[in-house]
Amino acid sequence: MKYLHGTDSLRSVPRDQAIWSVFALCPLLIVVAAAWAFLAVPALYAQNPRPTDYEVKAAYLYNFGRFVEWPGKVAAAQGGSFTVCVLGQDPFGPSLDATLAGETIGSKTIVAKRISSVDESDNCQILFLSLRDDSHLNKIIADLDKKAILTVSDMPQFVKRGGMIQFVLEGKKVRFEVNLMATQHAGLTLSSELLKVATAVRRDTD
């Protein structure tokens, strides 16, 4: 499987500890517009100059919801809320709820939900996996096969094992990698602006 990595020509736009990279070859105005569109996060982070890693990851989850398109039939069937679920040990604590409080995506109110099994994931648009024992990961990924759920984790090798978005650390900065094959298999469409700020995009099976 091949990765498309960033180069030294990437242009970084900082906000707190979350730094998102966009291609310097793009026209400057497009670069700035794309970066600030993706950096739109709830007011909590404007008030907190030093967010924790999981506060940054919570803000990422919110923004993933803004830059991913779910199949229309699935979105309609899932009702009037947009649900971000956490499966396994919850590393966010109150920060996820605080990040999502009062926010909407489209016309849907965003809510956080903690679940204990994949069977409870049917109404989740985003599913963050936080497993103490990763021996169950392959089965979970298989159980989610073809479900229109964006899977996210910071578990090592997550995208290589079929997950969709994996948080990684570059120095002290939270970044993310994308498994585009997995998202396409589930019928999800990722914005080109989201892909531009990923540190790596997994596009094929070589």
C-alpha positions in Angstrom: 0.0 0.0 0.0 1.4 3.4 -1.0 1.4 6.6 1.0 1.5 10.1 -0.3 3.6 12.0 2.2 4.1 15.7 2.7 7.4 17.3 1.7 9.5 20.1 3.0 7.5 22.5 0.8 4.4 22.1 3.0 3.1 25.3 4.5 1.9 25.1 8.1 -0.8 27.2 9.6 -0.8 27.0 13.5 -3.6 27.3 15.9 -2.9 26.3 19.5 -1.2 22.9 19.4 -3.2 21.8 16.3 -1.2 22.5 13.2 -2.6 21.7 9.9 -0.5 21.5 6.7 -1.5 22.5 3.2 0.4 22.4 0.0 2.5 25.5 -0.6 2.1 25.0 -4.3 -1.6 26.1 -4.1 -2.4 29.8 -4.6 -1.9 31.6 -1.3 -5.5 32.7 -0.9 -6.8 29.1 -1.5 -4.2 27.9 1.1 -5.3 30.4 3.7 -9.0 29.8 3.1 -8.7 26.0 3.2 -6.7 26.1 6.4 -9.0 28.4 8.3 -12.1 26.5 7.1 -10.7 23.3 8.6 -9.5 25.1 11.7 -13.0 26.4 12.6 -13.4 24.9 16.1 -15.7 25.7 19.0 -14.9 28.7 21.2 -13.5 26.5 23.9 -10.2 26.4 22.1 -10.0 30.2 21.6 -10.2 30.5 25.4 -7.7 27.7 26.1 -4.2 28.6 24.9 -2.7 25.2 25.8 -5.2 22.4 24.9 -4.3 18.8 25.8 -3.8 16.3 23.1 -7.3 14.9 23.6 -8.9 18.4 23.5 -7.2 18.8 20.1 -8.4 15.3 19.0 -11.9 16.2 20.1 -11.7 19.3 17.9 -10.5 17.2 15.0 -13.5 14.8 15.4 -15.8 17.8 15.1 -14.0 19.0 12.0 -14.0 15.5 10.4 -17.7 15.7 10.6 -17.7 18.9 8.5 -15.4 17.6 5.8 -16.8 14.1 5.3 -19.9 13.3 3.3 -22.1 10.4 4.2 -24.4 8.6 1.8 -27.7 10.5 1.6 -29.9 7.5 2.4 -27.8 6.6 5.5 -27.8 10.2 6.7 -31.6 10.5 6.4 -32.1 7.1 8.2 -30.0 8.2 11.2 -32.4 11.0 12.2 -31.9 14.5 13.4 -28.7 14.2 15.3 -25.1 13.7 14.3 -23.5 11.3 16.7 -19.8 11.0 17.6 -19.3 7.7 19.5 -16.5 6.4 21.6 -16.0 2.6 21.8 -13.9 1.3 24.7 -12.1 3.3 27.3 -13.0 7.0 27.1 -9.8 9.1 26.9 -11.6 12.4 26.3 -13.6 12.8 29.5 -15.7 16.0 29.5 -13.6 17.6 26.7 -15.5 15.8 23.9 -18.9 16.9 25.2 -17.6 20.4 25.7 -16.3 20.6 22.2 -19.5 19.4 20.6 -21.9 21.3 22.9 -24.2 23.6 20.9 -22.6 22.7 17.6 -24.3 21.5 14.5 -23.4 19.9 11.2 -25.8 20.8 8.5 -29.1 20.9 10.3 -28.1 18.2 12.8 -27.2 18.7 16.4 -23.9 17.0 17.3 -23.9 14.7 20.3 -21.3 12.5 22.0 -22.2 8.9 22.9 -20.2 6.2 24.7 -20.8 2.7 23.6 -19.6 -0.7 24.8 -19.9 -2.8 21.6 -20.1 -2.5 17.8 -23.8 -3.6 18.0 -24.5 -0.1 19.5 -22.9 1.7 16.6 -25.7 1.8 14.1 -26.6 5.5 14.7 -22.9 6.6 14.9 -21.5 8.8 12.1 -18.1 8.9 13.7 -16.7 6.1 15.9 -13.5 6.6 17.9 -11.9 3.3 19.0 -10.0 3.3 22.2 -9.1 -0.3 23.0 -6.8 -1.5 25.7 -6.4 -4.9 23.9 -6.0 -4.4 20.2 -6.4 -8.2 19.5 -10.1 -7.5 18.9 -9.5 -4.7 16.4 -9.5 -6.9 13.3 -12.9 -8.3 14.3 -14.3 -4.9 15.0 -13.2 -3.6 11.6 -14.7 -6.6 10.0 -18.0 -6.1 11.8 -18.1 -2.5 10.6 -17.4 -3.6 7.0 -19.4 -1.5 4.5 -21.2 0.5 7.3 -21.1 4.2 6.6 -19.3 5.0 9.8 -16.0 7.0 9.9 -13.6 5.1 12.1 -11.0 7.0 14.0 -8.3 6.0 16.5 -4.9 6.8 17.8 -4.0 3.1 18.1 -0.7 2.1 16.4 -1.0 0.7 12.9 -4.8 1.6 12.8 -5.0 2.6 9.2 -2.8 -0.3 8.1 -5.3 -2.6 9.8 -8.3 -1.2 8.0 -9.2 1.9 10.1 -10.0 5.1 8.3 -8.3 7.9 10.2 -5.4 7.5 12.6 -4.1 10.3 14.9 -0.3 10.5 15.0 2.1 12.7 16.8 4.7 14.7 14.9 6.9 16.1 17.7 4.3 17.4 20.1 1.7 18.1 17.5 -1.4 16.0 16.8 -1.7 15.1 13.2 -3.6 12.4 11.3 -3.3 9.9 8.5 -6.1 8.7 6.2 -6.9 5.3 4.7 -8.8 6.5 1.6 -9.5 2.9 0.4 -11.4 2.2 3.7 -13.5 5.3 3.5 -14.4 4.7 -0.1 -15.3 1.1 0.7 -17.8 2.4 3.3 -19.3 4.9 0.8 -17.9 8.0 2.5 -16.5 10.9 0.6 -13.7 12.9 2.1 -13.2 16.6 1.1 -10.1 17.4 -0.8 -9.4 20.0 1.8 -9.3 17.3 4.5 -6.9 15.2 2.5 -4.6 18.2 1.9 -4.0 18.5 5.6 -3.4 14.8 6.3 0.2 13.8 6.9 -0.3 10.7 4.7 -3.1 9.3 2.5 -3.3 5.6 1.9 -4.7 5.2 -1.6 -4.2 1.6 -2.7 -3.4 -1.9 -1.5 0.3 -2.1 -2.7 
